[in-house]
Amino acid sequence: MKVTGTENQKLIVEGLWRNNPIFKQVLGICSTLAVTNIVLNTMVMCAALVFTLSLSAVTVSILRNFTPKNIRMMVETLIIAFYVIIVDILLKAYWPEMSSNLGPYVGLVITNCIVMGRCEAYANANPPGRAFVDGLFNALGYSFILLIIATFRELFGMGTFLGVSMPFFNGPYWDKWIIMVMPPGAFFMLAVIVWVFRTIQGEKEDKAK
């Protein structure tokens, strides 16, 4: 079944904005709390999620007519695990330092409710083209918010961005907020981001009415 431009546009808007996994659905926030204290770690985790979710969605969609209903979720979990293991092996082989930094959190992508949710709710009932676009842009929408959170946490807490010292945040006019690189900082930034983006979204919806 061919995916039209209008359908693509709707899926893109849903994933990136209207039904964003974090500020709209508030799903998969364990990654928000775990890896967003440093931007580079967050970028790698987001890349892993984009890879896993988009390819898992395509695979689930391709196999949807051949998967018995009584073991459907088990098959979906195995598919997700397959792609996560690929990411984990590549990191351990070619970037062991990053693999050590992320620790068990790469493996936890298997249980990320966004990945399972999109596979179960959308990919399992739609053709591969739509499933790929839905998975890709839900993952990008999730990544977009995580990177915003990570940027503020690293700047405010460490005075750096991607490990590069930022003059203002290391000068005499700024005291580093150590709490920002600790778990409470993640909760604080998540709350602020959800509040800001929901407010913007609500205002736009009110104007549209």
BAFITOR-956950 format. One record per atom (N, C-alpha, C): x, y, z; residue in one letter. Coordinates in steps of 0.02 Angstrom, whole numbers, padded with zeros to 5 digits, always signed. Layout:
# BAFITOR-956950
XYZa ...
//
This chain:
# BAFITOR-956950
+00042-00060+00000m +00000+00000+00000m +00044+00062+00000m +00032+00108-00046k +00073+00168-00053k +00056+00219+00001k +00108+00251+00028v +00098+00303+00078v +00097+00371+00043v +00043+00408+00051t +00037+00473+00019t +00073+00527+00059t +00084+00585+00025g +00117+00640+00059g +00077+00666+00118g +00011+00667+00111t -00032+00691+00166t -00027+00645+00226t -00027+00580+00214e -00020+00532+00269e +00048+00539+00302e +00100+00547+00262n +00167+00558+00290n +00169+00620+00333n +00140+00674+00308q +00141+00737+00345q +00105+00730+00412q +00049+00695+00411k +00011+00685+00473k +00052+00645+00524k +00085+00592+00500l +00126+00551+00545l +00185+00590+00573l +00214+00633+00531i +00271+00674+00553i +00250+00723+00607i +00194+00757+00595v +00170+00806+00644v +00150+00772+00709v +00118+00714+00704e +00098+00677+00764e +00159+00657+00806e +00210+00630+00773g +00269+00606+00809g +00311+00662+00838g +00321+00715+00799l +00364+00770+00822l +00330+00817+00870l +00265+00827+00861w +00232+00880+00899w +00166+00861+00932w +00115+00848+00891r +00047+00843+00917r +00039+00787+00969r +00074+00731+00958n +00068+00674+01004n +00138+00653+01027n +00180+00704+01040n +00250+00691+01059n +00254+00642+01117n +00299+00592+01113p +00302+00540+01164p +00317+00566+01235p +00354+00621+01240i +00372+00645+01307i +00323+00698+01333i +00318+00755+01300f +00278+00808+01331f +00203+00799+01323f +00182+00755+01277k +00110+00742+01269k +00090+00677+01304k +00128+00623+01290q +00110+00557+01318q +00146+00543+01384q +00202+00577+01396v +00244+00567+01455v +00263+00492+01461v +00294+00467+01407l +00315+00397+01405l +00391+00392+01400l +00418+00337+01424g +00489+00323+01416g +00535+00372+01450g +00514+00399+01507i +00554+00451+01539i +00612+00423+01580i +00619+00357+01584c +00677+00329+01620c +00742+00352+01586c +00742+00355+01520s +00800+00380+01483s +00813+00453+01498s +00758+00491+01507t +00764+00561+01523t +00803+00570+01589t +00788+00529+01637l +00819+00534+01702l +00890+00505+01702l +00902+00457+01660a +00964+00418+01663a +01023+00447+01625a +01012+00471+01564v +01069+00487+01521v +01073+00560+01499v +01027+00602+01522t +01026+00670+01495t +01069+00719+01534t +01115+00696+01576n +01159+00743+01610n +01217+00765+01564n +01231+00726+01511i +01283+00743+01463i +01254+00737+01392i +01264+00788+01351v +01233+00790+01285v +01257+00733+01240v +01322+00717+01242l +01348+00665+01198l +01317+00597+01214l +01310+00581+01278n +01277+00518+01297n +01205+00517+01272n +01173+00574+01277t +01103+00579+01255t +01098+00569+01179t +01144+00598+01142m +01143+00591+01069m +01151+00517+01048m +01195+00482+01082v +01205+00411+01066v +01143+00371+01084v +01113+00384+01142m +01053+00349+01162m +00996+00364+01113m +00990+00426+01091c +00938+00444+01043c +00948+00410+00976c +01011+00406+00954a +01026+00371+00891a +01007+00298+00897a +01021+00268+00954a +01003+00198+00965a +00927+00189+00963a +00891+00236+00993l +00818+00232+00993l +00789+00241+00923l +00815+00289+00885v +00791+00300+00817v +00802+00238+00774v +00862+00210+00779f +00878+00148+00742f +00831+00091+00762f +00824+00081+00827t +00784+00025+00852t +00710+00032+00836t +00682+00091+00850l +00610+00100+00841l +00590+00097+00767l +00627+00132+00724s +00608+00133+00653s +00613+00064+00621s +00668+00028+00635l +00676-00038+00604l +00632-00091+00637l +00620-00084+00701s +00574-00131+00734s +00504-00123+00707s +00483-00060+00696a +00416-00047+00670a +00407-00078+00601a +00458-00070+00558v +00455-00099+00491v +00451-00175+00495v +00492-00205+00537t +00494-00278+00543t +00428-00305+00570t +00401-00273+00622v +00337-00294+00650v +00283-00289+00597v +00284-00235+00558s +00234-00225+00505s +00238-00279+00451s +00300-00296+00431i +00309-00347+00379i +00283-00415+00403i +00294-00430+00467l +00275-00495+00494l +00205-00497+00524l +00168-00442+00521r +00105-00437+00558r +00053-00489+00536r +00054-00507+00472n +00004-00555+00447n +00025-00628+00458n +00086-00637+00482f +00112-00705+00493f +00122-00721+00567f +00110-00671+00610t +00122-00680+00682t +00057-00700+00717t +00056-00758+00749p -00005-00778+00787p -00021-00727+00842p -00084-00712+00851k -00104-00661+00899k -00084-00678+00970k -00084-00742+00988n -00070-00760+01057n +00004-00752+01077n +00048-00744+01027i +00119-00733+01044i +00145-00668+01012i +00098-00625+00992r +00117-00564+00957r +00166-00520+00996r +00152-00508+01059m +00195-00463+01098m +00262-00495+01113m +00265-00560+01119m +00329-00594+01127m +00372-00587+01065m +00341-00593+01007v +00378-00584+00944v +00402-00512+00938v +00360-00464+00955e +00381-00394+00953e +00440-00381+00998e +00439-00410+01058t +00495-00401+01105t +00559-00430+01077t +00554-00488+01045l +00613-00519+01015l +00641-00477+00958l +00597-00449+00918i +00619-00406+00863i +00655-00344+00890i +00626-00312+00940i +00657-00253+00970i +00725-00272+01000i +00727-00329+01036a +00789-00351+01067a +00843-00364+01015a +00824-00389+00957f +00872-00402+00904f +00909-00338+00883f +00871-00285+00873y +00902-00221+00852y +00941-00189+00909y +00916-00195+00970v +00953-00167+01027v +01020-00203+01036v +01020-00269+01028i +01082-00307+01035i +01133-00286+00982i +01109-00271+00921i +01155-00247+00869i +01188-00182+00892i +01148-00135+00918v +01176-00072+00942v +01226-00084+00998v +01207-00127+01046d +01250-00141+01103d +01316-00172+01082d +01314-00219+01035i +01376-00251+01011i +01420-00201+00974i +01390-00158+00933l +01429-00108+00896l +01463-00058+00944l +01426-00037+00995l +01456+00009+01044l +01514-00024+01082l +01504-00086+01103k +01557-00120+01139k +01619-00132+01096k +01607-00143+01031a +01663-00158+00986a +01700-00095+00964a +01663-00041+00949y +01694+00017+00919y +01696+00079+00964y +01658+00079+01018w +01658+00136+01063w +01649+00111+01135w +01696+00073+01161p +01688+00043+01228p +01678+00094+01284p +01709+00153+01276e +01701+00204+01328e +01628+00227+01333e +01597+00238+01275m +01527+00258+01275m +01482+00201+01300m +01499+00140+01281s +01462+00082+01306s +01464+00079+01382s +01522+00094+01410s +01530+00094+01483s +01491+00152+01514s +01491+00210+01481n +01454+00268+01507n +01379+00256+01510n +01353+00224+01458l +01281+00211+01455l +01260+00152+01498l +01308+00107+01510g +01295+00050+01553g +01235+00009+01530g +01188-00005+01576p +01131-00048+01558p +01076-00012+01520p +01082+00054+01510y +01026+00091+01482y +01014+00077+01408y +01065+00056+01372v +01054+00036+01302v +01008-00025+01301v +01023-00074+01343g +00982-00134+01347g +00910-00119+01367g +00900-00066+01406l +00832-00050+01429l +00788-00021+01373l +00818-00006+01315v +00777+00015+01258v +00727-00040+01240v +00746-00103+01255i +00700-00159+01241i +00634-00150+01276i +00637-00124+01338t +00576-00117+01378t +00548-00046+01374t +00577-00003+01332n +00551+00065+01326n +00480+00063+01299n +00434+00093+01337c +00363+00087+01318c +00347+00123+01253c +00389+00171+01232i +00377+00203+01167i +00388+00153+01111i +00442+00115+01115v +00458+00067+01062v +00404+00013+01058v +00389-00017+01114m +00338-00069+01115m +00269-00040+01097m +00256+00020+01122g +00191+00051+01109g +00178+00064+01035g +00228+00091+01000r +00220+00106+00929r +00216+00041+00888r +00255-00009+00907c +00251-00073+00872c +00183-00105+00880c +00157-00103+00941e +00094-00135+00956e +00034-00095+00929e +00036-00029+00939a -00022+00012+00923a -00025+00031+00849a +00033+00038+00816y +00031+00062+00747y +00060+00013+00697y +00123-00007+00708a +00156-00051+00658a +00119-00116+00649a +00088-00140+00701n +00053-00204+00698n -00011-00201+00656n -00032-00141+00638a -00095-00135+00601a -00087-00095+00536a -00025-00078+00517n -00014-00036+00459n +00042-00063+00415n +00044-00044+00351p +00096-00068+00305p +00165-00041+00324p +00218-00071+00299p +00287-00053+00318p +00305+00020+00307p +00283+00050+00252g +00300+00120+00239g +00275+00166+00293g +00211+00159+00311r +00183+00200+00364r +00216+00184+00431r +00227+00121+00444a +00258+00100+00507a +00327+00131+00516a +00365+00133+00461f +00432+00163+00465f +00429+00237+00481f +00385+00273+00445v +00379+00346+00456v +00355+00359+00527v +00306+00322+00551d +00281+00330+00619d +00335+00317+00670d +00371+00262+00662g +00424+00245+00710g +00480+00296+00708g +00501+00316+00648l +00556+00364+00641l +00540+00430+00674l +00481+00458+00661f +00467+00525+00686f +00444+00525+00759f +00418+00470+00784n +00407+00465+00856n +00474+00464+00893n +00522+00427+00865a +00589+00425+00895a +00624+00492+00891a +00616+00528+00834l +00646+00594+00828l +00613+00645+00874l +00547+00639+00883g +00512+00683+00930g +00536+00672+01001g +00545+00610+01019y +00572+00591+01084y +00643+00618+01092y +00684+00609+01040s +00754+00630+01042s +00760+00706+01048s +00717+00741+01013f +00717+00814+01013f +00710+00841+01085f +00663+00813+01122i +00652+00836+01191i +00710+00816+01236i +00734+00755+01228l +00791+00732+01269l +00852+00776+01259l +00865+00796+01197l +00924+00837+01183l +00916+00907+01213l +00856+00934+01213i +00845+00999+01246i +00860+00993+01321i +00833+00941+01352i +00845+00930+01423i +00919+00922+01438i +00953+00881+01397a +01024+00868+01408a +01066+00931+01400a +01047+00973+01351t +01085+01036+01339t +01082+01080+01401t +01024+01090+01428f +01017+01133+01487f +01051+01102+01549f +01044+01037+01556r +01075+01005+01614r +01151+01009+01612r +01180+00996+01553e +01253+01000+01549e +01278+01072+01556e +01243+01119+01525l +01264+01189+01530l +01260+01214+01602l +01201+01205+01633f +01192+01231+01701f +01232+01193+01753f +01240+01128+01743g +01272+01087+01794g +01347+01081+01787g +01373+01083+01724m +01444+01072+01713m +01478+01129+01676m +01439+01175+01649g +01468+01231+01613g +01497+01213+01546g +01476+01157+01518t +01503+01133+01454t +01446+01116+01407t +01463+01110+01342f +01417+01083+01292f +01457+01036+01248f +01436+00973+01246l +01474+00921+01212l +01547+00918+01236l +01555+00932+01301g +01621+00929+01331g +01663+00991+01321g +01639+01040+01283v +01676+01102+01271v +01654+01155+01321v +01702+01186+01355s +01688+01235+01406s +01654+01297+01375s +01600+01319+01406m +01564+01379+01384m +01584+01437+01430m +01613+01490+01402p +01642+01544+01442p +01595+01573+01496p +01533+01590+01477f +01488+01621+01526f +01475+01575+01585f +01464+01510+01570f +01446+01463+01623f +01506+01440+01664f +01565+01463+01646n +01625+01449+01685n +01658+01514+01710n +01622+01569+01703g +01648+01634+01724g +01627+01652+01794g +01643+01712+01815p +01629+01734+01884p +01555+01750+01897p +01515+01752+01842y +01445+01770+01850y +01398+01710+01857y +01427+01651+01855w +01385+01590+01856w +01413+01539+01904w +01372+01516+01951d +01390+01460+01994d +01357+01397+01967d +01396+01345+01956k +01369+01284+01927k +01316+01254+01973k +01260+01234+01942w +01206+01202+01979w +01219+01126+01978w +01254+01103+02028i +01272+01032+02030i +01210+00987+02029i +01157+01013+02057i +01095+00973+02060i +01070+00955+01990i +01089+00995+01940m +01064+00983+01871m +01092+00919+01841m +01150+00896+01863v +01177+00834+01837v +01160+00775+01881v +01117+00787+01931m +01093+00733+01975m +01020+00718+01957m +00994+00660+01979p +00925+00643+01961p +00873+00697+01974p +00876+00735+02030p +00825+00788+02039p +00826+00839+01983p +00885+00853+01955g +00889+00900+01899g +00851+00875+01838g +00853+00809+01827a +00816+00780+01771a +00741+00788+01781a +00717+00776+01842f +00646+00785+01857f +00626+00858+01845f +00668+00904+01870f +00653+00975+01864f +00648+00996+01791f +00698+00978+01751m +00699+00997+01680m +00642+00965+01642m +00627+00902+01658l +00571+00868+01624l +00506+00905+01638l +00495+00924+01701a +00434+00960+01719a +00429+01026+01682a +00484+01063+01678v +00485+01128+01644v +00470+01119+01570v +00502+01070+01539i +00492+01058+01467i +00420+01038+01452i +00392+00992+01493v +00323+00971+01483v +00276+01031+01490v +00288+01072+01541w +00246+01131+01552w +00250+01180+01494w +00311+01196+01471v +00320+01245+01417v +00288+01221+01352v +00303+01159+01333f +00278+01135+01269f +00203+01122+01269f +00177+01100+01326r +00104+01091+01329r +00068+01158+01327r +00098+01208+01357t +00069+01275+01355t +00068+01302+01284t +00124+01294+01249i +00128+01317+01179i +00078+01279+01136i +00075+01213+01146q +00029+01171+01107q -00043+01191+01121q -00060+01204+01185g -00127+01223+01204g -00148+01289+01173g -00102+01337+01172e -00117+01402+01143e -00129+01396+01068e -00089+01355+01034k -00099+01346+00962k -00165+01312+00948k -00184+01264+00989e -00248+01229+00979e -00306+01276+00991e -00299+01320+01041d -00353+01368+01055d -00362+01417+00997d -00305+01439+00968k -00309+01485+00910k -00340+01451+00850k -00325+01386+00842a -00352+01348+00785a -00427+01342+00789a -00452+01339+00852k -00525+01333+00861k -00560+01399+00844k 
//
